[in-house]
Amino acid sequence: MDLFSQAFLLRLIFKWGSSLKTRTSSPKVLPGAPVFSCLANDSTPSKEQLGRIFEATVGNRLCESFAQVYYWREGNFELDFVVEHEGLTYGIEVKSAAQKSASLTAFRANFKHAKTCMIDMSNYLDFEKDPVTFLSEMSI
């Protein structure tokens, strides 16, 4: 996986709070070019596949913009991305359609100092233009 990562074919996102040296959890794997996941399939992607492609697209943009990008999981809750930037922590949930997120609520409850936001199709273009400004303005 390290070779594929070095060739920019995929990105490895490690669990937030875990030691990178011990790698206690499996990394989240993002395809470097999410659209390629559709090429092997002749049919139209399902909603689930489109959701994964959207999440990978957001994750890749975060990795381009920030040095420290992770994911968070505790019990049944998983937050798609956690970004550490300039002393602040941002919890980010990615959804292809605007909806409530129990994982985002659980993250807020556990980490009151962290800012959180949801990225969906309605605000993606604002995020894409300038991820740093988007997180600082859209996070609560």
N, C-alpha and C positions, 0 to 999 in steps of 0.2 A: 504494500500500500504506500510505503514511503516513496518508491520509485514513481508510481502513478501521480503522487502528490507533487513530486519534484518536476514532473513533466506537465503539470497544470491540468491533468485529466480528471483529478478529483481533489477534494479538500477534506481534511480530517478536522472535526470539531470535537474537542474534548469536554468532558463534564466539568462544570463550574464547581470549584471548591476541591476538586481532587488533585492530587499531585501528578504532574505530568511525567515525573520520573517513574513512579510506580504503575501508572496507567491502570488504576483499579477498575475502570469501567471501559466498555467498548466505545470507541469514538463514533460520532455521527459522521456518516460519509455523504458528502455532497458531490454530485457530478460537476465537473468543471464547466461543461456546456449542457445544461439541463435539457435543451431541446433535442439532443441526440438520443435521449431515452425514448423518443417517439419514433425514431427512424426504423427500428426493428419491427415495429407493429404497423401493419397496413391499415388498421381500423382507426377510427377517431378515438382519441384518448378518453377514458372515463373521467368522471368528476374527481374520483380519488387520485388518478394519475395526474390530472391537471393541478390538483392541490399540492401534490409532491413536487411537481415542476415549479409551481409558484414559490413554494417554500425554499427550494434549492436556488431559485433566482434571487430571492431576497438574501439568503445566506451568503451567496457569492458576492453580492454587492456589499454586504456588511464586511466581509473579509477583505475586500478591496479598500474599504474606507477606514477600518479599525484594525489595530494590531492584536487586540485581545478579544476574541470571539469564542464563546463557549455555548453549551446547552445546559439546562438544569433539569434534574429528575429527582423526585422524592416520593416514594410510594407509588400511587397511581397517577401522580401529577407530573407532567413534563412540559417545560417551557422551551419553545423552539430555539431561542438564542438569548444569551446574556453577554452584554458588551461592557467592558470596562474602559472608560475613556476620561482622561483628565481628572482622576480621583472620584468619578461618579460611576455608578453601576446602573445599567439599563436592562430591564427584563422585557423581552420582545416576543409576542405571540404573532404568528403568521396564519391568517385564514384567507381562503379564496373568497369568502363572503363574510360580511360583517355579522358577528354573532358573539354571544357571551362566552367567556372562557373560565372554567373552573380552575385551570392551572395558573392562569394569570392572577386570579383572586388568591390562590394558595401562596403564590410567590410573594405577592404584596403583604400578606399576613405574616410570612416568615422573615421578610427582609424589608422592614419599614423604611430604611434609609434609601432603598433602591427606587428609581423611577421606572415606570412601566408604560408600555404602549402596545397597540395592536396595529399591524400592517395588513391591510386587505386591498382589494382591487380599487376601492374608492379613494384611497390615499396613496397608492403605490407611486404614482407619477411624482408627487411631492417628495416622497422618500427617495426616489431614483435621482432626482435633480441634485439633492444635497443631503445625504444621510446624516451628517453631523448636525446640521441645522434642524432637520426634521426631528431627530431624537431630542434635542434640547427644547424645542418648541411644543412637540406633541406629547411628551411624556408627562404623566401625572405622578 
